Amino acid sequence: MSSPVAGRSNPTAWAAFWFGLAGLLLMPIPLFIGLVLGGGLSIVAAILAVIALLKGLARDGKGIAPVVFAAIFIALTWAGISAGGGIVW
């Protein structure tokens, strides 16, 4: 027997969510460390978010909410990097 919640879960979306959140939290570290760690994790999160979005759309939109939050985290990370986060002290 499967649980009723098992059909709604999208593990790829949750992975994108956590990678995006980790990238956002690590991005402010100065001296290019944040650029490498935060930027790298946000790129991985972006790839996972696209995959999760396609999986969610194939299942009638189930499990897309974490992808939306991951996209917000990714956008904030990239905006922070473009403003100098992770590069300058």
MOPAC internal coordinates of N, CA, C and O (Angstrom, degrees):
PM7 1SCF
backbone

  N    0.0000 0     0.00 0     0.00 0    0    0    0
  C    1.4422 1     0.00 0     0.00 0    1    0    0
  C    1.5143 1   110.12 1     0.00 0    2    1    0
  O    1.2310 1   121.17 1   -40.04 1    3    2    1
  N    1.2911 1   115.37 1   139.96 1    3    2    1
  C    1.4595 1   119.99 1   176.52 1    5    3    2
  C    1.5172 1   109.18 1  -105.65 1    6    5    3
  O    1.2310 1   121.11 1   -27.92 1    7    6    5
  N    1.2945 1   115.49 1   152.08 1    7    6    5
  C    1.4598 1   119.84 1   179.42 1    9    7    6
  C    1.5223 1   109.76 1   -76.95 1   10    9    7
  O    1.2310 1   119.98 1   -23.99 1   11   10    9
  N    1.3144 1   117.64 1   156.01 1   11   10    9
  C    1.4700 1   119.44 1  -179.19 1   13   11   10
  C    1.5208 1   113.27 1   -66.86 1   14   13   11
  O    1.2310 1   119.92 1   158.24 1   15   14   13
  N    1.3169 1   117.76 1   -21.76 1   15   14   13
  C    1.4580 1   120.83 1  -179.40 1   17   15   14
  C    1.5263 1   111.17 1   -84.22 1   18   17   15
  O    1.2310 1   119.58 1   160.89 1   19   18   17
  N    1.3207 1   118.40 1   -19.11 1   19   18   17
  C    1.4607 1   121.62 1  -175.36 1   21   19   18
  C    1.5261 1   112.27 1   -60.65 1   22   21   19
  O    1.2310 1   119.45 1   147.30 1   23   22   21
  N    1.2997 1   118.65 1   -32.70 1   23   22   21
  C    1.4501 1   121.26 1  -179.72 1   25   23   22
  C    1.5170 1   113.57 1   -73.53 1   26   25   23
  O    1.2310 1   120.11 1   161.84 1   27   26   25
  N    1.3338 1   117.40 1   -18.16 1   27   26   25
  C    1.4549 1   121.17 1  -177.17 1   29   27   26
  C    1.5183 1   113.55 1   -95.93 1   30   29   27
  O    1.2310 1   120.28 1   169.86 1   31   30   29
  N    1.2966 1   117.07 1   -10.14 1   31   30   29
  C    1.4557 1   120.04 1  -175.45 1   33   31   30
  C    1.5251 1   110.87 1   -77.51 1   34   33   31
  O    1.2310 1   121.01 1   -36.31 1   35   34   33
  N    1.3092 1   115.67 1   143.69 1   35   34   33
  C    1.4570 1   122.30 1   176.55 1   37   35   34
  C    1.5309 1   106.98 1  -131.83 1   38   37   35
  O    1.2310 1   119.88 1   -88.92 1   39   38   37
  N    1.3424 1   117.84 1    91.08 1   39   38   37
  C    1.4660 1   120.13 1  -174.80 1   41   39   38
  C    1.5279 1   113.66 1   -60.42 1   42   41   39
  O    1.2310 1   120.07 1   147.59 1   43   42   41
  N    1.3076 1   117.47 1   -32.41 1   43   42   41
  C    1.4603 1   120.27 1   178.62 1   45   43   42
  C    1.5281 1   110.38 1   -65.96 1   46   45   43
  O    1.2310 1   120.52 1   143.85 1   47   46   45
  N    1.3133 1   116.61 1   -36.15 1   47   46   45
  C    1.4609 1   120.38 1   178.26 1   49   47   46
  C    1.5210 1   110.46 1   -66.45 1   50   49   47
  O    1.2310 1   120.42 1   139.71 1   51   50   49
  N    1.3209 1   116.81 1   -40.29 1   51   50   49
  C    1.4629 1   119.51 1   178.94 1   53   51   50
  C    1.5179 1   110.93 1   -69.26 1   54   53   51
  O    1.2310 1   119.84 1   145.25 1   55   54   53
  N    1.3229 1   117.90 1   -34.75 1   55   54   53
  C    1.4727 1   120.01 1   175.78 1   57   55   54
  C    1.5219 1   110.08 1   -64.28 1   58   57   55
  O    1.2310 1   120.20 1   137.40 1   59   58   57
  N    1.3310 1   117.22 1   -42.60 1   59   58   57
  C    1.4670 1   120.76 1   177.17 1   61   59   58
  C    1.5246 1   110.57 1   -62.26 1   62   61   59
  O    1.2310 1   120.32 1   139.68 1   63   62   61
  N    1.3276 1   117.00 1   -40.32 1   63   62   61
  C    1.4619 1   121.78 1   178.09 1   65   63   62
  C    1.5261 1   110.81 1   -59.04 1   66   65   63
  O    1.2310 1   120.02 1   129.19 1   67   66   65
  N    1.3274 1   117.58 1   -50.81 1   67   66   65
  C    1.4699 1   120.84 1  -175.93 1   69   67   66
  C    1.5201 1   112.13 1   -70.70 1   70   69   67
  O    1.2310 1   119.84 1   142.28 1   71   70   69
  N    1.3468 1   117.91 1   -37.72 1   71   70   69
  C    1.4627 1   119.66 1   176.15 1   73   71   70
  C    1.5270 1   110.54 1   -65.82 1   74   73   71
  O    1.2310 1   120.29 1   140.10 1   75   74   73
  N    1.3364 1   117.05 1   -39.90 1   75   74   73
  C    1.4596 1   120.50 1   178.03 1   77   75   74
  C    1.5134 1   112.30 1   -64.95 1   78   77   75
  O    1.2310 1   120.35 1   138.91 1   79   78   77
  N    1.3295 1   116.94 1   -41.09 1   79   78   77
  C    1.4622 1   120.70 1   178.26 1   81   79   78
  C    1.5266 1   110.77 1   -66.21 1   82   81   79
  O    1.2310 1   120.10 1   137.29 1   83   82   81
  N    1.3253 1   117.41 1   -42.71 1   83   82   81
  C    1.4692 1   120.57 1   178.40 1   85   83   82
  C    1.5297 1   110.63 1   -63.23 1   86   85   83
  O    1.2310 1   120.26 1   139.20 1   87   86   85
  N    1.3240 1   117.12 1   -40.80 1   87   86   85
  C    1.4617 1   120.31 1   177.35 1   89   87   86
  C    1.5101 1   112.25 1   -62.51 1   90   89   87
  O    1.2310 1   120.65 1   139.90 1   91   90   89
  N    1.3318 1   116.36 1   -40.10 1   91   90   89
  C    1.4636 1   120.30 1   178.92 1   93   91   90
  C    1.5246 1   111.17 1   -66.21 1   94   93   91
  O    1.2310 1   120.39 1   140.48 1   95   94   93
  N    1.3200 1   116.86 1   -39.52 1   95   94   93
  C    1.4644 1   119.94 1  -178.65 1   97   95   94
  C    1.5255 1   112.82 1   -74.38 1   98   97   95
  O    1.2310 1   119.91 1   150.81 1   99   98   97
  N    1.3286 1   117.78 1   -29.19 1   99   98   97
  C    1.4618 1   120.78 1  -179.02 1  101   99   98
  C    1.5242 1   113.57 1   -89.13 1  102  101   99
  O    1.2310 1   119.95 1   165.66 1  103  102  101
  N    1.3162 1   117.69 1   -14.34 1  103  102  101
  C    1.4610 1   121.97 1  -175.97 1  105  103  102
  C    1.5245 1   114.21 1   -60.25 1  106  105  103
  O    1.2310 1   117.71 1   143.54 1  107  106  105
  N    1.3409 1   121.96 1   -36.46 1  107  106  105
  C    1.4717 1   119.72 1  -176.63 1  109  107  106
  C    1.5314 1   115.69 1   -73.43 1  110  109  107
  O    1.2310 1   119.04 1   174.96 1  111  110  109
  N    1.3172 1   119.44 1    -5.04 1  111  110  109
  C    1.4604 1   120.73 1  -179.47 1  113  111  110
  C    1.5331 1   108.40 1   -64.21 1  114  113  111
  O    1.2310 1   119.75 1   -53.04 1  115  114  113
  N    1.3401 1   118.09 1   126.96 1  115  114  113
  C    1.4750 1   120.16 1  -174.09 1  117  115  114
  C    1.5301 1   113.37 1   -77.04 1  118  117  115
  O    1.2310 1   121.96 1    -0.53 1  119  118  117
  N    1.3349 1   113.85 1   179.47 1  119  118  117
  C    1.4700 1   124.80 1   176.00 1  121  119  118
  C    1.5229 1   112.92 1    62.65 1  122  121  119
  O    1.2310 1   120.10 1  -135.97 1  123  122  121
  N    1.3077 1   117.41 1    44.03 1  123  122  121
  C    1.4597 1   126.14 1   175.34 1  125  123  122
  C    1.5222 1   114.01 1    67.07 1  126  125  123
  O    1.2310 1   119.61 1   177.17 1  127  126  125
  N    1.3405 1   118.34 1    -2.83 1  127  126  125
  C    1.4616 1   120.19 1   177.29 1  129  127  126
  C    1.5277 1   109.75 1   -68.17 1  130  129  127
  O    1.2310 1   120.57 1   135.75 1  131  130  129
  N    1.3185 1   116.51 1   -44.25 1  131  130  129
  C    1.4563 1   120.82 1   177.81 1  133  131  130
  C    1.5121 1   112.50 1   -65.39 1  134  133  131
  O    1.2310 1   120.72 1   146.00 1  135  134  133
  N    1.3213 1   116.24 1   -34.00 1  135  134  133
  C    1.4602 1   120.28 1   178.00 1  137  135  134
  C    1.5232 1   110.50 1   -63.70 1  138  137  135
  O    1.2310 1   120.46 1   135.74 1  139  138  137
  N    1.3155 1   116.72 1   -44.26 1  139  138  137
  C    1.4637 1   120.73 1  -178.53 1  141  139  138
  C    1.5292 1   110.86 1   -73.42 1  142  141  139
  O    1.2310 1   120.31 1   130.22 1  143  142  141
  N    1.3405 1   117.01 1   -49.78 1  143  142  141
  C    1.4634 1   119.83 1  -176.84 1  145  143  142
  C    1.5329 1   111.67 1   -71.50 1  146  145  143
  O    1.2310 1   120.64 1   125.75 1  147  146  145
  N    1.3194 1   116.39 1   -54.25 1  147  146  145
  C    1.4569 1   119.90 1  -178.08 1  149  147  146
  C    1.5140 1   113.01 1   -66.63 1  150  149  147
  O    1.2310 1   120.81 1   137.45 1  151  150  149
  N    1.3286 1   116.05 1   -42.55 1  151  150  149
  C    1.4653 1   119.65 1   179.25 1  153  151  150
  C    1.5119 1   112.21 1   -67.40 1  154  153  151
  O    1.2310 1   120.49 1   139.24 1  155  154  153
  N    1.3193 1   116.66 1   -40.76 1  155  154  153
  C    1.4646 1   120.31 1   178.91 1  157  155  154
  C    1.5154 1   112.19 1   -64.16 1  158  157  155
  O    1.2310 1   120.83 1   135.22 1  159  158  157
  N    1.3237 1   116.02 1   -44.78 1  159  158  157
  C    1.4637 1   119.20 1   178.79 1  161  159  158
  C    1.5255 1   111.81 1   -66.64 1  162  161  159
  O    1.2310 1   120.20 1   146.43 1  163  162  161
  N    1.3194 1   117.23 1   -33.57 1  163  162  161
  C    1.4674 1   118.90 1   179.43 1  165  163  162
  C    1.5241 1   111.23 1   -71.32 1  166  165  163
  O    1.2310 1   119.95 1   148.50 1  167  166  165
  N    1.3237 1   117.70 1   -31.50 1  167  166  165
  C    1.4729 1   119.80 1   175.81 1  169  167  166
  C    1.5230 1   110.21 1   -67.69 1  170  169  167
  O    1.2310 1   120.72 1   136.96 1  171  170  169
  N    1.3283 1   116.22 1   -43.04 1  171  170  169
  C    1.4737 1   120.04 1   176.59 1  173  171  170
  C    1.5270 1   109.83 1   -62.03 1  174  173  171
  O    1.2310 1   120.50 1   138.14 1  175  174  173
  N    1.3321 1   116.65 1   -41.86 1  175  174  173
  C    1.4585 1   120.80 1   179.02 1  177  175  174
  C    1.5292 1   111.28 1   -63.68 1  178  177  175
  O    1.2310 1   120.09 1   142.81 1  179  178  177
  N    1.3206 1   117.43 1   -37.19 1  179  178  177
  C    1.4657 1   120.28 1   179.66 1  181  179  178
  C    1.5338 1   110.75 1   -65.96 1  182  181  179
  O    1.2310 1   120.55 1   138.54 1  183  182  181
  N    1.3181 1   116.55 1   -41.46 1  183  182  181
  C    1.4697 1   119.97 1   178.30 1  185  183  182
  C    1.5233 1   110.34 1   -64.43 1  186  185  183
  O    1.2310 1   120.71 1   134.68 1  187  186  185
  N    1.3419 1   116.26 1   -45.32 1  187  186  185
  C    1.4629 1   119.90 1   178.44 1  189  187  186
  C    1.5304 1   111.66 1   -64.75 1  190  189  187
  O    1.2310 1   120.05 1   144.79 1  191  190  189
  N    1.3245 1   117.52 1   -35.21 1  191  190  189
  C    1.4627 1   120.72 1   179.95 1  193  191  190
  C    1.5239 1   111.53 1   -65.46 1  194  193  191
  O    1.2310 1   120.32 1   140.55 1  195  194  193
  N    1.3180 1   116.99 1   -39.45 1  195  194  193
  C    1.4665 1   119.59 1   177.87 1  197  195  194
  C    1.5223 1   110.16 1   -64.89 1  198  197  195
  O    1.2310 1   120.46 1   135.25 1  199  198  197
  N    1.3284 1   116.72 1   -44.75 1  199  198  197
  C    1.4618 1   120.47 1   178.58 1  201  199  198
  C    1.5230 1   110.67 1   -62.01 1  202  201  199
  O    1.2310 1   120.45 1   135.82 1  203  202  201
  N    1.3419 1   116.75 1   -44.18 1  203  202  201
  C    1.4625 1   121.07 1  -179.94 1  205  203  202
  C    1.5230 1   111.63 1   -65.76 1  206  205  203
  O    1.2310 1   120.34 1   143.57 1  207  206  205
  N    1.3141 1   116.95 1   -36.43 1  207  206  205
  C    1.4614 1   119.83 1   178.10 1  209  207  206
  C    1.5223 1   110.61 1   -64.65 1  210  209  207
  O    1.2310 1   120.47 1   136.90 1  211  210  209
  N    1.3174 1   116.72 1   -43.10 1  211  210  209
  C    1.4666 1   119.57 1   178.31 1  213  211  210
  C    1.5293 1   111.39 1   -64.90 1  214  213  211
  O    1.2310 1   120.36 1   140.64 1  215  214  213
  N    1.3310 1   116.92 1   -39.36 1  215  214  213
  C    1.4638 1   120.11 1   176.80 1  217  215  214
  C    1.5274 1   110.89 1   -65.45 1  218  217  215
  O    1.2310 1   120.59 1   138.08 1  219  218  217
  N    1.3266 1   116.47 1   -41.92 1  219  218  217
  C    1.4544 1   120.28 1  -179.88 1  221  219  218
  C    1.5161 1   112.77 1   -66.12 1  222  221  219
  O    1.2310 1   120.44 1   140.63 1  223  222  221
  N    1.3232 1   116.77 1   -39.37 1  223  222  221
  C    1.4601 1   119.88 1   178.22 1  225  223  222
  C    1.5239 1   111.54 1   -68.22 1  226  225  223
  O    1.2310 1   120.62 1   148.58 1  227  226  225
  N    1.3251 1   116.42 1   -31.42 1  227  226  225
  C    1.4639 1   119.50 1   177.45 1  229  227  226
  C    1.5301 1   111.04 1   -70.27 1  230  229  227
  O    1.2310 1   120.38 1   159.40 1  231  230  229
  N    1.3373 1   116.87 1   -20.60 1  231  230  229
  C    1.4681 1   120.97 1   178.83 1  233  231  230
  C    1.5265 1   111.03 1  -108.12 1  234  233  231
  O    1.2310 1   120.34 1  -143.85 1  235  234  233
  N    1.2970 1   116.95 1    36.15 1  235  234  233
  C    1.4706 1   124.08 1   177.10 1  237  235  234
  C    1.5217 1   113.48 1    59.57 1  238  237  235
  O    1.2310 1   120.59 1  -142.08 1  239  238  237
  N    1.3188 1   116.47 1    37.92 1  239  238  237
  C    1.4561 1   121.11 1   173.81 1  241  239  238
  C    1.5125 1   115.71 1    81.30 1  242  241  239
  O    1.2310 1   119.81 1  -166.69 1  243  242  241
  N    1.3101 1   117.97 1    13.31 1  243  242  241
  C    1.4665 1   119.92 1  -179.55 1  245  243  242
  C    1.5296 1   109.64 1   -81.36 1  246  245  243
  O    1.2310 1   120.94 1   -50.22 1  247  246  245
  N    1.3179 1   115.81 1   129.78 1  247  246  245
  C    1.4488 1   121.10 1   177.16 1  249  247  246
  C    1.5149 1   114.76 1    84.18 1  250  249  247
  O    1.2310 1   119.93 1  -155.16 1  251  250  249
  N    1.3358 1   117.74 1    24.84 1  251  250  249
  C    1.4565 1   120.60 1  -177.32 1  253  251  250
  C    1.5338 1   111.87 1   -91.96 1  254  253  251
  O    1.2310 1   119.38 1   160.55 1  255  254  253
  N    1.3216 1   118.79 1   -19.45 1  255  254  253
  C    1.4674 1   121.28 1  -176.77 1  257  255  254
  C    1.5295 1   113.04 1   -56.10 1  258  257  255
  O    1.2310 1   118.54 1   135.31 1  259  258  257
  N    1.3419 1   120.38 1   -44.69 1  259  258  257
  C    1.4644 1   118.57 1   177.55 1  261  259  258
  C    1.5308 1   112.99 1   -63.26 1  262  261  259
  O    1.2310 1   120.29 1   151.89 1  263  262  261
  N    1.3311 1   117.05 1   -28.11 1  263  262  261
  C    1.4659 1   120.62 1   178.79 1  265  263  262
  C    1.5295 1   109.77 1   -67.88 1  266  265  263
  O    1.2310 1   120.54 1   142.09 1  267  266  265
  N    1.3082 1   116.57 1   -37.91 1  267  266  265
  C    1.4661 1   120.37 1   178.96 1  269  267  266
  C    1.5273 1   110.26 1   -64.07 1  270  269  267
  O    1.2310 1   120.59 1   134.71 1  271  270  269
  N    1.3286 1   116.48 1   -45.29 1  271  270  269
  C    1.4656 1   119.48 1   177.89 1  273  271  270
  C    1.5207 1   111.07 1   -66.30 1  274  273  271
  O    1.2310 1   119.93 1   142.16 1  275  274  273
  N    1.3216 1   117.74 1   -37.84 1  275  274  273
  C    1.4709 1   120.57 1   177.25 1  277  275  274
  C    1.5252 1   110.17 1   -61.89 1  278  277  275
  O    1.2310 1   120.24 1   139.25 1  279  278  277
  N    1.3294 1   117.14 1   -40.75 1  279  278  277
  C    1.4673 1   120.27 1   178.95 1  281  279  278
  C    1.5297 1   110.93 1   -63.83 1  282  281  279
  O    1.2310 1   120.14 1   143.27 1  283  282  281
  N    1.3288 1   117.34 1   -36.73 1  283  282  281
  C    1.4566 1   120.86 1   177.17 1  285  283  282
  C    1.5279 1   110.23 1   -65.80 1  286  285  283
  O    1.2310 1   120.46 1   135.17 1  287  286  285
  N    1.3300 1   116.72 1   -44.83 1  287  286  285
  C    1.4710 1   120.61 1   178.21 1  289  287  286
  C    1.5262 1   111.23 1   -61.47 1  290  289  287
  O    1.2310 1   120.59 1   138.40 1  291  290  289
  N    1.3254 1   116.48 1   -41.60 1  291  290  289
  C    1.4673 1   121.41 1  -179.65 1  293  291  290
  C    1.5286 1   109.91 1   -64.06 1  294  293  291
  O    1.2310 1   120.61 1   134.99 1  295  294  293
  N    1.3250 1   116.44 1   -45.01 1  295  294  293
  C    1.4632 1   120.31 1  -179.79 1  297  295  294
  C    1.5267 1   111.29 1   -63.30 1  298  297  295
  O    1.2310 1   120.21 1   138.77 1  299  298  297
  N    1.3262 1   117.21 1   -41.23 1  299  298  297
  C    1.4605 1   120.31 1   178.27 1  301  299  298
  C    1.5292 1   111.21 1   -66.27 1  302  301  299
  O    1.2310 1   120.37 1   142.43 1  303  302  301
  N    1.3338 1   116.90 1   -37.57 1  303  302  301
  C    1.4635 1   119.87 1   178.57 1  305  303  302
  C    1.5157 1   110.65 1   -65.10 1  306  305  303
  O    1.2310 1   120.29 1   132.91 1  307  306  305
  N    1.3299 1   117.05 1   -47.09 1  307  306  305
  C    1.4580 1   120.21 1  -179.31 1  309  307  306
  C    1.5274 1   111.64 1   -66.58 1  310  309  307
  O    1.2310 1   120.22 1   144.79 1  311  310  309
  N    1.3325 1   117.18 1   -35.21 1  311  310  309
  C    1.4628 1   119.90 1   176.14 1  313  311  310
  C    1.5201 1   110.31 1   -66.66 1  314  313  311
  O    1.2310 1   120.40 1   140.13 1  315  314  313
  N    1.3210 1   116.83 1   -39.87 1  315  314  313
  C    1.4540 1   120.21 1   178.31 1  317  315  314
  C    1.5189 1   112.42 1   -65.85 1  318  317  315
  O    1.2310 1   120.52 1   140.20 1  319  318  317
  N    1.3218 1   116.61 1   -39.80 1  319  318  317
  C    1.4648 1   120.37 1   178.06 1  321  319  318
  C    1.5257 1   110.57 1   -66.34 1  322  321  319
  O    1.2310 1   120.44 1   139.67 1  323  322  321
  N    1.3283 1   116.77 1   -40.33 1  323  322  321
  C    1.4662 1   119.11 1  -179.47 1  325  323  322
  C    1.5317 1   111.23 1   -69.46 1  326  325  323
  O    1.2310 1   120.15 1   158.05 1  327  326  325
  N    1.3360 1   117.31 1   -21.95 1  327  326  325
  C    1.4627 1   121.26 1   177.60 1  329  327  326
  C    1.5296 1   111.87 1   -89.09 1  330  329  327
  O    1.2310 1   120.05 1   179.93 1  331  330  329
  N    1.3180 1   117.51 1    -0.07 1  331  330  329
  C    1.4617 1   120.35 1   176.72 1  333  331  330
  C    1.5136 1   114.32 1   109.78 1  334  333  331
  O    1.2310 1   119.40 1  -177.09 1  335  334  333
  N    1.3061 1   118.74 1     2.91 1  335  334  333
  C    1.4525 1   121.14 1   178.73 1  337  335  334
  C    1.5110 1   111.12 1   -68.33 1  338  337  335
  O    1.2310 1   120.64 1   -43.75 1  339  338  337
  N    1.3176 1   116.39 1   136.25 1  339  338  337
  C    1.4527 1   121.24 1   179.78 1  341  339  338
  C    1.5180 1   114.08 1    84.49 1  342  341  339
  O    1.2310 1   120.53 1   172.64 1  343  342  341
  N    1.3333 1   116.58 1    -7.36 1  343  342  341
  C    1.4606 1   119.82 1  -177.73 1  345  343  342
  C    1.5215 1   110.30 1  -110.26 1  346  345  343
  O    1.2310 1   120.76 1   127.48 1  347  346  345
  N    1.3309 1   116.15 1   -52.52 1  347  346  345
  C    1.4587 1   121.45 1  -176.77 1  349  347  346
  C    1.5124 1   110.08 1   -93.43 1  350  349  347
  O    1.2310 1   120.68 1   -18.91 1  351  350  349
  N    1.2972 1   116.30 1   161.09 1  351  350  349
  C    1.4429 1   121.36 1  -179.55 1  353  351  350
  C    1.4900 1   110.74 1   -81.33 1  354  353  351
  O    1.2310 1   120.10 1   180.00 1  355  354  353

